[in-house]
Amino acid sequence: MNLDTFKSHLYNKDTDLIKSIDLDDDLINNSAEFFILANFFHNYLNGVKYLSENFTQNFWKWISSDINNFKKISNPSESDSLYNVFPKCKNYESIGADPREEIKRLGGTQYYVCDRKHLTKSDNIYRTIKQKLKMITREQKIWSKKNKVSQSWIMRDPTINYICENKPVTENELQSKYFYFKNNKNLKRDGARVLKVVRDSKNNYKENFGCSCGVTDIKNNQKNYTNFHFYEWLSHWDIKKENFFSRKASDLVAYKLAGYIARIQQIASHLQCEFCNSLLVPNWNYAKNIGASYNVTIFHCINADCNLKRKSKNIYINHCLNAYFCECLIDSRVNKKRCKRDRIYCNSLSPIKEGSRSDNCQSCCQECLDERIEKSKEKNF
């Protein structure tokens, strides 16, 4: 079965045929588009639990089985089939590499896949409200820590998510629908500010969350199904998230898959064993939730011929925490210094807002970053 035939079955929702497709077929494994569509919908039709437990690991097995498969994801050409299923992002910038690094490179791509094509106006309003409310609670947590006060009075994530979903407009609505605001002290302190956040976000929501591709009206598109991208296929099959920030494993696979691929593209240049040059793969023992985009940050070499001591070595690879200022990756083979909480420092050359560069970024963990922000505020004050 070729890709066009498979797409016709996918469009007609021929579930029995899709469930019985041979995923080891060479035609499937020779195309990134065919592999992703066939494996995702085959796994999906076998149940969301089956999808969440199998897709991501099978994806990595396919990538690591052949260097050409890895390149189809990590360094595709402009015309590669990956961009048929996931459109290129207009301005997705790569995470930079520290010029002092001496790790051998497999290479990466300047054309990252866009993981925002499924977002709607409502989604972006939700994200804007959440971002602003999280900034408020973060400031409150820093203040509580500085003054050695319990944080029990600060809004919790379930309350924030409920506000994002329902977008209250009056204090009476806050007090009647939200347990947190039934406490008059909480209402007096945070009520007006929360309502202003909701109001401002609805009137002036943010569209550029790391990308300026904008929202797309997937439901009303008139495209021929042969040109559907991944999220148009999800819409055609009426596959929806449980909620916007769902942590359900099957939702993470479906709606974070483009982000997952972009993540691989960003760290591709670091995914090489420095001893045998084999591809590093995730150590799934460290995965909190199979299917998540950023949850696997521990990689290792599984080449049977690699020195056993070296083979069993775990390597931490992640983006720098200080993402607003620093675009570099943290690689435990390069970044050696750790903070008092045993988190790795980023010692990259960090680009700063004004265009200058500092000698070292020195970000490590959220707690230390909060302390640095508070010290900076005190110094400027």
C-alpha positions as CSV (number, residue, x, y, z in Angstrom):
1,M,0.0,0.0,0.0
2,N,1.4,3.4,-1.0
3,L,0.9,6.7,0.9
4,D,-1.8,8.0,-1.4
5,T,-3.9,4.8,-0.9
6,F,-3.3,4.9,2.8
7,K,-4.5,8.5,2.9
8,S,-7.7,7.6,1.1
9,H,-8.4,4.9,3.7
10,L,-7.5,7.4,6.4
11,Y,-10.0,10.0,4.9
12,N,-12.7,7.3,4.7
13,K,-12.0,6.1,8.2
14,D,-11.5,2.5,7.2
15,T,-10.6,1.5,10.7
16,D,-10.2,-2.3,10.2
17,L,-7.7,-1.7,7.3
18,I,-5.7,0.9,9.3
19,K,-5.5,-1.4,12.3
20,S,-4.3,-4.3,10.2
21,I,-1.6,-2.4,8.3
22,D,1.9,-3.8,8.4
23,L,4.0,-1.2,10.1
24,D,7.2,-3.0,9.0
25,D,6.4,-2.3,5.4
26,D,9.4,-0.6,3.6
27,L,7.1,2.0,2.0
28,I,6.0,3.1,5.4
29,N,9.5,3.2,6.9
30,N,11.1,5.1,4.0
31,S,8.9,8.2,4.5
32,A,8.7,10.3,7.6
33,E,5.1,11.4,6.6
34,F,3.9,7.8,6.0
35,F,5.6,6.5,9.2
36,I,4.1,9.2,11.4
37,L,0.5,8.9,10.0
38,A,0.5,5.1,9.8
39,N,2.0,4.5,13.3
40,F,-0.1,7.2,15.0
41,F,-3.5,6.1,13.7
42,H,-2.7,2.4,14.0
43,N,-1.8,2.9,17.6
44,Y,-4.7,5.3,18.2
45,L,-7.2,2.7,16.9
46,N,-5.8,0.1,19.3
47,G,-6.7,2.4,22.2
48,V,-5.4,5.6,23.8
49,K,-3.5,3.6,26.4
50,Y,-1.8,1.6,23.6
51,L,-1.0,4.9,21.8
52,S,0.6,6.5,24.9
53,E,2.6,3.4,25.7
54,N,3.9,2.6,22.3
55,F,4.1,5.5,19.8
56,T,6.9,7.6,21.3
57,Q,9.2,4.6,21.9
58,N,8.4,3.1,18.5
59,F,9.2,6.5,17.0
60,W,12.7,6.5,18.6
61,K,13.3,2.8,17.5
62,W,12.6,3.9,14.0
63,I,14.9,7.0,14.3
64,S,17.8,5.0,15.8
65,S,17.5,2.0,13.5
66,D,19.0,4.0,10.5
67,I,20.9,7.2,10.4
68,N,18.9,8.2,7.3
69,N,15.7,8.0,9.4
70,F,17.3,10.2,12.0
71,K,18.2,12.7,9.3
72,K,14.6,12.7,8.0
73,I,13.6,14.1,11.3
74,S,16.7,16.0,12.5
75,N,17.9,17.6,9.3
76,P,15.3,17.3,6.6
77,S,15.5,19.2,3.3
78,E,13.0,21.8,2.5
79,S,11.1,19.3,0.3
80,D,11.2,16.4,2.8
81,S,7.9,14.6,3.5
82,L,8.2,15.6,7.2
83,Y,7.0,19.1,6.2
84,N,3.9,17.6,4.5
85,V,2.7,16.3,7.8
86,F,4.1,19.1,9.9
87,P,4.4,22.5,8.2
88,K,7.7,24.5,8.6
89,C,7.6,27.2,11.2
90,K,8.0,30.7,9.9
91,N,10.5,31.9,12.5
92,Y,11.4,29.0,14.8
93,E,15.0,29.9,15.9
94,S,17.4,27.2,16.8
95,I,18.8,26.8,20.3
96,G,22.4,27.9,20.0
97,A,25.5,25.9,20.8
98,D,28.3,27.1,23.0
99,P,31.4,27.8,20.8
100,R,33.5,26.3,23.6
101,E,31.9,22.9,23.2
102,E,33.9,20.0,21.8
103,I,31.2,17.4,21.3
104,K,31.1,15.9,17.8
105,R,28.0,17.0,15.9
106,L,25.4,15.1,13.9
107,G,24.0,18.4,12.6
108,G,20.6,20.0,12.9
109,T,18.2,22.0,10.8
110,Q,17.2,25.6,10.3
111,Y,13.6,24.6,9.3
112,Y,11.8,23.6,12.5
113,V,8.3,22.1,12.4
114,C,5.5,24.3,13.7
115,D,3.7,23.1,16.8
116,R,1.1,25.9,16.8
117,K,-1.0,25.1,13.8
118,H,-3.8,23.5,16.0
119,L,-4.2,26.6,18.2
120,T,-7.3,28.7,18.0
121,K,-8.1,32.2,19.2
122,S,-9.7,30.7,22.3
123,D,-6.5,28.7,22.9
124,N,-4.4,31.8,22.8
125,I,-6.7,33.7,25.1
126,Y,-6.4,30.7,27.5
127,R,-2.6,30.7,27.2
128,T,-2.4,34.5,27.7
129,I,-4.5,34.4,30.9
130,K,-2.5,31.5,32.3
131,Q,0.8,33.2,31.6
132,K,-0.2,36.4,33.3
133,L,-1.7,34.6,36.4
134,K,1.4,32.5,36.7
135,M,3.5,35.6,36.8
136,I,1.4,36.9,39.6
137,T,1.7,33.7,41.7
138,R,5.4,33.5,41.0
139,E,5.9,37.0,42.5
140,Q,3.8,36.0,45.5
141,K,5.9,32.8,46.0
142,I,9.1,34.9,45.9
143,W,7.7,37.3,48.4
144,S,6.5,34.5,50.7
145,K,9.9,32.8,50.6
146,K,11.7,36.1,51.3
147,N,9.5,36.8,54.3
148,K,9.4,33.2,55.5
149,V,5.6,33.1,55.2
150,S,3.5,30.0,54.3
151,Q,2.5,29.8,50.6
152,S,-0.9,28.3,51.5
153,W,-2.7,31.6,50.6
154,I,-1.4,31.6,47.0
155,M,-3.7,30.5,44.1
156,R,-3.1,26.9,43.0
157,D,-2.9,25.6,39.5
158,P,-6.4,24.0,39.4
159,T,-7.9,27.5,40.3
160,I,-5.8,29.1,37.6
161,N,-6.9,26.6,35.0
162,Y,-10.6,27.0,36.0
163,I,-10.3,30.8,35.6
164,C,-8.7,30.3,32.2
165,E,-11.5,28.0,31.1
166,N,-14.4,30.0,32.4
167,K,-13.1,33.6,32.2
168,P,-15.1,35.2,35.0
169,V,-16.2,38.9,34.6
170,T,-17.5,39.9,38.1
171,E,-16.4,39.5,41.7
172,N,-19.7,37.9,42.5
173,E,-18.9,35.2,39.9
174,L,-15.5,34.7,41.4
175,Q,-16.9,34.3,44.9
176,S,-19.7,32.0,43.9
177,K,-17.8,29.7,41.6
178,Y,-14.3,29.5,43.0
179,F,-13.5,28.1,46.4
180,Y,-10.3,30.2,46.7
181,F,-12.3,33.4,46.4
182,K,-14.9,32.4,49.0
183,N,-12.3,33.7,51.4
184,N,-13.0,37.5,51.5
185,K,-9.3,38.2,52.2
186,N,-8.3,36.4,48.9
187,L,-11.1,38.2,47.0
188,K,-10.0,41.6,48.3
189,R,-6.3,40.9,47.6
190,D,-6.5,39.2,44.2
191,G,-10.1,39.6,42.8
192,A,-9.7,42.8,40.9
193,R,-6.3,41.9,39.6
194,V,-7.6,38.5,38.3
195,L,-10.6,40.1,36.6
196,K,-8.3,42.7,34.9
197,V,-6.1,39.9,33.6
198,V,-9.1,38.1,32.1
199,R,-10.5,41.3,30.6
200,D,-7.1,42.4,29.2
201,S,-6.3,39.0,27.8
202,K,-9.6,38.7,26.0
203,N,-9.2,42.1,24.4
204,N,-5.5,41.8,23.7
205,Y,-4.4,38.2,23.7
206,K,-1.0,37.1,22.7
207,E,-0.5,35.1,19.5
208,N,3.2,34.7,19.4
209,F,4.0,32.0,21.9
210,G,7.5,31.2,20.4
211,C,6.1,31.4,16.9
212,S,4.3,33.9,14.7
213,C,2.6,31.5,12.3
214,G,-0.8,32.5,13.8
215,V,-3.9,30.5,14.2
216,T,-5.6,28.4,11.5
217,D,-9.3,27.7,10.9
218,I,-8.8,23.9,10.6
219,K,-12.5,23.1,10.9
220,N,-13.5,25.2,7.8
221,N,-10.5,24.5,5.5
222,Q,-11.3,23.5,2.0
223,K,-8.0,21.7,1.3
224,N,-7.9,18.3,-0.5
225,Y,-7.3,15.6,2.0
226,T,-4.1,14.5,0.2
227,N,-2.5,17.8,1.5
228,F,-3.8,17.6,5.1
229,H,-1.2,18.2,7.8
230,F,-1.2,16.3,11.0
231,Y,-3.6,18.5,13.0
232,E,-6.1,18.6,10.1
233,W,-6.1,14.8,10.2
234,L,-6.8,15.0,14.0
235,S,-9.7,17.4,13.3
236,H,-11.0,15.1,10.5
237,W,-11.0,12.2,13.0
238,D,-12.5,14.5,15.7
239,I,-9.6,13.7,18.1
240,K,-9.7,16.4,20.8
241,K,-7.7,17.2,23.9
242,E,-9.3,16.5,27.2
243,N,-8.6,20.1,28.1
244,F,-6.2,22.7,26.9
245,F,-3.2,21.9,29.2
246,S,-4.1,18.2,29.4
247,R,-1.4,16.0,30.9
248,K,-3.1,12.9,29.7
249,A,-0.5,10.8,27.9
250,S,-2.5,10.2,24.8
251,D,-3.1,14.0,24.5
252,L,0.6,14.6,24.9
253,V,1.3,12.3,22.0
254,A,-1.3,13.8,19.8
255,Y,-1.0,17.5,20.5
256,K,2.7,17.7,21.5
257,L,4.1,15.6,18.7
258,A,5.2,18.6,16.6
259,G,6.8,20.0,19.7
260,Y,8.5,16.7,20.4
261,I,9.9,16.6,16.8
262,A,11.1,20.2,17.1
263,R,12.7,19.2,20.4
264,I,14.6,16.4,18.6
265,Q,15.7,18.9,15.9
266,Q,17.0,21.3,18.5
267,I,19.1,18.8,20.3
268,A,20.1,16.7,17.3
269,S,23.6,18.1,17.2
270,H,24.2,16.7,20.8
271,L,22.7,13.2,20.2
272,Q,26.0,11.4,19.4
273,C,28.1,9.2,21.7
274,E,31.5,10.7,22.0
275,F,33.1,7.3,22.2
276,C,31.5,5.2,19.4
277,N,29.6,7.9,17.5
278,S,26.4,6.0,17.7
279,L,23.1,7.9,18.2
280,L,22.1,8.5,21.8
281,V,18.5,7.5,22.7
282,P,16.3,8.4,25.6
283,N,16.7,6.4,28.9
284,W,13.0,5.7,29.4
285,N,13.6,4.8,33.1
286,Y,13.7,8.6,33.6
287,A,10.5,9.4,31.7
288,K,7.8,10.8,34.0
289,N,5.1,10.3,31.4
290,I,5.7,8.5,28.1
291,G,4.6,10.8,25.3
292,A,5.4,14.1,26.8
293,S,7.5,16.6,24.8
294,Y,10.2,17.7,27.3
295,N,10.1,15.0,29.9
296,V,13.0,12.8,28.7
297,T,16.2,14.7,29.3
298,I,18.4,11.7,30.1
299,F,20.0,9.9,27.1
300,H,22.4,7.1,26.8
301,C,24.3,4.9,24.2
302,I,22.8,1.5,23.5
303,N,25.5,0.3,21.1
304,A,26.5,-3.2,22.3
305,D,30.0,-2.7,21.1
306,C,30.5,0.5,23.1
307,N,32.6,0.2,26.3
308,L,30.2,-1.1,29.0
309,K,31.2,1.6,31.5
310,R,30.7,4.3,28.9
311,K,27.6,2.7,27.5
312,S,25.8,2.8,30.9
313,K,26.6,6.5,31.3
314,N,23.6,8.8,31.5
315,I,23.8,12.1,29.7
316,Y,21.6,15.1,30.6
317,I,20.6,17.2,27.6
318,N,18.1,20.0,28.0
319,H,17.5,23.6,27.0
320,C,18.7,26.3,29.4
321,L,16.2,27.3,32.0
322,N,16.9,31.0,31.4
323,A,15.2,30.7,28.0
324,Y,14.3,34.4,27.8
325,F,17.9,35.4,27.7
326,C,19.8,32.3,26.7
327,E,19.3,30.1,23.7
328,C,21.8,27.4,24.5
329,L,21.6,23.7,25.4
330,I,22.9,22.2,28.6
331,D,24.9,19.0,28.0
332,S,26.3,17.3,31.1
333,R,29.3,16.2,29.1
334,V,30.2,19.9,28.7
335,N,28.5,21.6,31.6
336,K,30.1,20.2,34.8
337,K,29.4,22.7,37.5
338,R,26.4,22.2,39.8
339,C,24.6,24.6,42.1
340,K,23.8,23.9,45.8
341,R,20.6,22.1,44.8
342,D,22.7,19.7,42.6
343,R,21.4,21.2,39.3
344,I,23.7,21.8,36.4
345,Y,24.8,25.4,35.6
346,C,24.6,26.7,32.1
347,N,28.0,28.0,31.4
348,S,27.2,29.1,27.8
349,L,27.9,32.5,26.3
350,S,24.5,34.0,26.7
351,P,22.9,36.5,24.4
352,I,21.3,39.4,26.3
353,K,18.4,41.6,25.3
354,E,20.5,44.6,24.3
355,G,22.7,42.5,22.1
356,S,25.7,42.2,24.3
357,R,26.9,38.9,25.7
358,S,27.8,37.8,29.2
359,D,30.7,35.5,30.0
360,N,28.4,32.9,31.6
361,C,24.7,32.5,31.8
362,Q,24.9,30.6,35.1
363,S,21.2,29.5,35.2
364,C,20.6,26.2,36.9
365,C,17.2,25.7,38.6
366,Q,14.0,27.7,39.2
367,E,14.8,28.2,42.9
368,C,18.2,29.8,42.2
369,L,16.7,31.8,39.4
370,D,14.0,33.2,41.7
371,E,16.7,34.1,44.3
372,R,18.7,35.9,41.6
373,I,15.7,37.8,40.4
374,E,14.9,38.9,44.0
375,K,18.5,40.0,44.6
376,S,18.4,42.0,41.4
377,K,15.2,43.7,42.4
378,E,16.7,44.6,45.8
379,K,19.8,46.0,44.2
380,N,17.9,48.1,41.7
381,F,15.5,49.3,44.4
